[in-house]
Amino acid sequence: MFLFYLSFTTVAYPQSKTNLTIEIDSSVVGNVLIDFQDGINQHFLTDSLFYKKSFVLPLSGPYGLLSIQSPPDNYISYLVNGKPGSLKVVSDGKAGFKIIDQRNIVNPFDTIENKIFKEFLSAAKPINIKLNRFYQDNSLDKVKTTDSLKSIQINLIKSIDSIKMVVFKKYPNEYFSYFMSKNLLEYAVNTSDNFDYLTLLRSFFVETFPDKFIKNIEAVHLLEKIDIKLGFLNNENDISKYLFTDDNNNHFKIGEINSDYILMDFWATWCPTCMKQLPIIDSISKNYHPSKLQIIGVNVDRKYLDFKEASSLLSNNWIHVVDSNSRITRFLNITSFPKTILFDKNRNVIYRGSVLNDLHKLLNEIVDLDEKKTE
């Protein structure tokens, strides 16, 4: 039987970055969205395509996932590793795009080449038909607000998940089985609060796949993330008691910081939007006394020198934390960058997002209002 061919000869993965070239025809530049999932973080590449073609992006596992889409339903994904890879995005002559001249990248959802995916689709077809009919009869908004419909949806999705586990368990040494199971677990972590179900999926994941998959960075990260979620569901997580270490090796807990509000900004030098927002966050730090608003910058760069160079341009009102091992981002379930979190006086989260206009408005409402009350 010919299986999806993604072979491994060693447990360690010496490649830690992509070597990817993307060419995009000018006729489709404004119509496509391109992003790259490195196994832990998501990188949006669309804006960068205006001025560069080569992308050296981090890899947290053997492969990352490159996704290209244009409205309404033109979508394709490729697995990318550290080998020199390339593709060209051109117009399909209609409203969408097509890919030509691809090299050293693999479409994981090709049912001709990928026999495992084909087997799963065949096994899941009856449930998928039921799920599609369910969505045809019920809008997503209606499902979200109707408990009985939500229960039906959850049970149908769980049935599909069960089929995935049965099929992928048959091929534990194939990367595609691991890749799909990892995505299944990650989706569940982000969407489910069912302790027993998350525990079941975690057990399947660690008991099915060998060390060559389970011990790579992205898998370790995911398992820590689900353990944190399980701890959260058991009321074991408390951010106010989390021990941080700043870039001067000082230890602190945000519950001990003498400030009315704390703004935590998650950023990286490889994130263009983060770098654009840093000066804006820095200006916020200058507008409020630390006793009113303390800003903590959480940098997720893997190279300390990259962080140090960028942070040297910021004011000394910040507390800087380097989270190169992603423990803080996992604890707070940060999956994209930039991201800002605002904590109130009781260290409850009152804002979580990346839209600075919303943050400005909120700060003006709460911090300034508190200042007026104390005058």
C-alpha positions in Angstrom: 0.0 0.0 0.0 1.4 3.4 -1.0 1.2 5.7 1.9 1.7 9.5 2.0 5.5 9.7 1.8 7.0 11.9 4.5 9.9 9.9 5.8 12.1 10.3 8.9 15.5 8.7 9.6 16.3 10.3 13.0 14.5 11.5 16.1 16.2 14.9 16.1 15.3 17.6 13.6 18.4 19.7 12.8 16.4 22.1 10.5 14.9 24.8 12.5 13.9 27.3 9.8 12.2 27.3 6.4 14.0 28.1 3.2 10.9 29.2 1.2 10.5 31.3 -1.9 7.0 32.6 -2.8 6.4 34.4 -6.0 3.0 36.0 -6.5 1.6 37.5 -9.6 0.6 41.1 -9.4 -2.9 40.3 -10.6 -3.7 38.4 -7.4 -1.6 40.3 -4.8 -4.6 42.0 -3.2 -6.9 38.9 -3.4 -5.1 36.3 -1.5 -4.2 35.7 2.2 -1.1 33.7 3.0 -0.1 32.5 6.4 2.4 30.0 7.9 1.9 27.9 11.0 5.3 27.0 12.4 3.9 24.4 14.7 3.4 26.8 17.6 2.9 30.3 16.2 1.1 31.7 13.2 2.8 34.1 10.8 0.9 36.3 8.4 2.9 36.8 5.2 0.5 38.6 2.9 1.8 42.2 3.6 5.4 41.0 3.3 4.9 39.7 -0.2 4.8 43.3 -1.5 8.6 43.7 -0.8 10.1 40.2 -0.5 10.0 36.7 -1.9 12.2 34.7 0.5 11.0 33.6 3.9 13.1 32.2 6.6 10.6 31.2 9.3 11.0 29.2 12.4 10.0 25.5 12.5 8.9 24.0 15.8 8.6 20.5 14.3 9.6 18.7 11.2 7.1 20.6 9.1 5.2 23.9 9.1 1.9 24.5 7.3 1.6 27.1 4.6 -2.0 28.2 3.8 -3.1 30.2 0.8 -6.7 31.4 0.4 -9.0 33.8 -1.4 -12.7 34.5 -0.8 -15.0 32.7 -0.9 -13.7 29.2 -0.9 -10.4 29.0 -2.8 -8.0 27.4 -0.4 -4.9 25.2 -0.4 -2.3 24.2 2.1 1.2 22.8 1.9 3.6 21.2 4.4 7.0 22.9 4.3 10.2 21.8 5.9 13.8 23.1 6.0 14.6 22.1 2.4 14.7 24.8 -0.3 11.1 25.1 -1.3 9.2 27.3 -3.8 5.9 28.0 -5.4 4.2 30.6 -7.5 0.7 32.0 -7.0 -1.0 33.1 -10.2 -4.5 34.0 -11.3 -6.8 31.1 -12.3 -8.4 33.4 -15.0 -11.5 33.8 -12.8 -11.7 35.3 -9.3 -9.3 33.0 -7.6 -5.8 31.7 -7.9 -3.8 28.6 -8.7 -0.4 27.3 -7.7 2.4 26.5 -10.2 6.0 25.5 -10.1 5.9 24.1 -6.6 9.0 22.4 -5.3 9.8 20.6 -2.1 6.3 21.3 -0.6 3.5 18.8 -0.2 -0.3 19.1 -0.2 -1.2 16.9 2.8 -4.9 16.8 1.7 -4.3 15.2 -1.8 -6.5 12.2 -1.8 -4.7 10.7 -4.8 -1.3 10.6 -3.1 -2.4 10.5 0.5 -4.0 7.1 1.1 -4.4 7.7 4.8 -6.5 10.8 4.2 -8.5 9.0 1.6 -9.2 6.2 4.1 -10.4 8.7 6.7 -12.7 10.5 4.3 -14.3 7.2 3.3 -14.8 6.1 6.9 -16.2 9.5 8.0 -18.4 10.1 5.0 -21.7 9.1 6.6 -21.1 11.4 9.6 -19.8 14.2 7.4 -23.1 14.0 5.4 -25.1 14.3 8.6 -22.9 17.3 9.7 -23.3 19.1 6.4 -27.1 18.7 6.5 -27.1 19.9 10.1 -25.3 23.1 9.0 -27.6 23.5 6.1 -30.6 23.4 8.4 -29.1 25.5 11.2 -27.0 28.7 11.0 -23.9 28.9 13.2 -25.4 31.7 15.2 -28.5 29.6 15.9 -26.3 26.6 17.0 -24.3 28.8 19.4 -27.4 30.1 21.1 -29.4 26.9 21.2 -28.2 24.3 23.7 -30.0 21.3 22.1 -28.4 22.1 18.7 -25.0 22.7 20.3 -25.3 19.2 21.8 -26.1 17.7 18.5 -23.1 19.5 16.9 -20.7 18.4 19.6 -21.8 14.7 19.3 -21.4 14.7 15.5 -17.9 16.3 15.8 -16.9 13.7 18.5 -18.1 10.9 16.2 -15.7 12.2 13.5 -13.0 12.6 16.0 -13.5 8.9 17.0 -13.1 7.9 13.4 -9.9 9.9 13.1 -8.4 8.2 16.1 -9.3 4.7 14.7 -7.7 5.4 11.3 -4.6 7.3 12.5 -3.9 4.8 15.2 -3.2 2.3 12.3 -0.4 4.4 11.0 1.5 5.8 14.0 4.8 6.2 12.2 3.4 8.3 9.4 3.7 12.0 9.8 0.3 12.7 8.4 -1.4 10.7 11.2 0.6 12.6 13.8 -0.1 16.0 12.0 -3.9 15.4 11.9 -4.0 14.1 15.5 -2.0 17.1 16.7 -4.5 19.4 15.0 -7.4 17.4 16.5 -5.9 17.9 20.0 -5.1 21.5 19.5 -8.6 22.3 18.3 -10.1 20.6 21.3 -7.8 22.5 23.7 -9.0 25.8 22.2 -12.7 25.0 22.0 -13.6 22.3 24.6 -14.0 22.6 28.3 -14.8 18.9 28.7 -12.2 17.6 31.1 -12.9 13.9 30.4 -12.8 14.4 26.6 -9.6 16.4 26.7 -8.0 13.7 28.9 -9.1 11.0 26.4 -7.6 12.9 23.4 -4.3 13.5 25.3 -4.0 9.8 26.2 -4.6 8.8 22.6 -1.9 11.3 21.4 0.9 10.2 23.7 0.1 6.5 23.6 -0.2 6.3 19.8 2.8 8.2 18.4 6.5 7.4 18.8 9.2 9.7 20.3 10.3 11.0 16.9 7.0 13.0 17.0 6.1 13.3 20.6 9.4 14.7 21.7 9.7 17.6 19.1 9.2 21.1 20.2 5.6 21.6 18.9 4.4 18.4 20.5 5.9 19.2 23.9 4.4 22.7 23.6 1.0 21.2 22.8 1.1 18.7 25.7 2.1 21.5 28.1 -0.8 23.6 26.7 -3.4 20.8 27.3 -2.0 20.1 30.8 -2.4 23.8 31.6 -6.0 23.7 30.2 -6.7 20.6 32.3 -5.2 22.4 35.3 -7.4 25.4 34.5 -10.5 23.2 34.4 -9.5 21.9 37.8 -9.1 25.5 39.1 -5.3 25.0 39.5 -4.1 27.9 37.3 -3.8 31.4 38.8 -1.9 34.0 36.8 -1.4 36.2 39.9 0.7 33.5 41.4 2.8 32.8 38.3 6.5 33.4 38.8 7.9 35.6 36.1 11.6 36.4 35.5 12.5 39.7 33.8 15.5 40.2 31.5 17.6 41.3 34.5 16.9 37.9 36.2 14.6 39.4 38.8 11.7 37.2 39.9 8.2 38.6 40.4 4.5 37.8 40.4 2.0 40.2 38.9 0.0 39.9 42.1 2.9 41.6 43.9 3.2 44.5 41.4 2.0 47.8 43.0 0.0 49.1 40.1 -3.7 49.6 39.6 -3.6 48.0 36.1 -1.2 45.8 34.3 -0.9 45.7 30.5 0.9 42.6 29.1 2.1 42.9 25.5 3.2 39.8 23.7 5.6 40.5 20.8 8.4 39.2 18.6 10.9 40.8 16.2 9.8 38.5 13.4 6.3 39.8 13.7 5.9 43.0 11.5 2.7 44.1 13.2 4.3 43.7 16.6 7.2 45.9 15.6 4.8 48.6 14.3 2.8 48.5 17.5 5.8 48.6 19.9 6.2 52.5 19.6 2.5 52.9 20.3 2.6 50.7 23.4 5.8 52.6 24.4 3.9 55.9 24.1 1.2 54.4 26.4 3.8 53.6 29.0 4.9 57.3 29.0 1.3 58.5 29.5 0.6 56.7 32.8 2.6 56.5 36.0 3.6 52.9 36.8 1.4 53.1 39.9 -1.6 53.5 37.6 -0.5 51.3 34.7 2.5 48.9 34.5 3.4 47.5 31.1 5.1 44.1 30.9 6.5 43.2 27.5 6.6 39.5 26.9 9.0 38.7 24.0 8.9 35.3 22.3 12.0 35.5 20.2 14.3 32.5 20.3 17.4 34.6 20.0 18.0 36.9 23.0 20.1 39.4 21.0 17.1 40.0 18.7 15.0 40.9 21.7 17.8 43.0 23.3 18.3 45.1 20.2 14.6 45.9 19.8 13.9 46.5 23.5 16.8 48.9 23.8 14.8 51.4 21.8 11.9 51.4 24.3 11.5 53.6 27.4 12.6 52.3 30.8 9.0 52.2 32.0 8.6 48.6 30.8 9.2 45.4 32.6 10.7 43.0 30.0 10.2 39.3 30.1 11.8 36.8 27.6 9.5 33.8 26.9 11.7 31.9 24.5 10.3 28.6 25.7 6.7 29.8 25.4 5.7 28.9 28.9 3.9 32.1 29.6 2.1 32.2 26.2 0.9 28.6 26.8 -0.2 29.4 30.3 -2.3 32.3 28.9 -3.3 30.5 25.7 -1.6 33.0 23.3 -1.7 31.6 19.8 -1.1 34.7 17.6 0.9 37.9 17.8 0.7 40.7 18.6 -1.5 40.2 21.6 -2.2 42.5 24.6 -3.9 41.6 27.8 -5.1 44.1 30.4 -5.5 43.1 34.0 -7.6 45.0 36.5 -6.8 45.7 40.2 -7.9 42.2 41.1 -5.7 40.8 38.3 -8.7 39.7 36.3 -8.5 40.0 32.5 -10.6 42.9 31.3 -9.2 43.1 27.8 -7.6 40.6 25.5 -6.9 41.4 21.8 -4.7 43.1 19.2 -6.8 46.1 18.2 -5.0 49.1 19.8 -7.9 51.5 19.1 -10.1 49.4 21.4 -7.3 49.3 24.0 -6.9 53.0 23.9 -10.6 53.6 24.4 -10.7 51.2 27.3 -7.7 52.8 29.0 -9.2 56.2 28.6 -12.4 54.9 30.2 -11.0 53.0 33.2 -7.6 54.4 34.1 -8.5 58.1 33.5 -11.8 57.6 35.3 -10.0 56.1 38.3 -7.7 59.2 38.4 -10.6 61.5 38.4 -12.1 59.6 41.3 -9.0 60.0 43.4 -8.6 63.8 42.7 
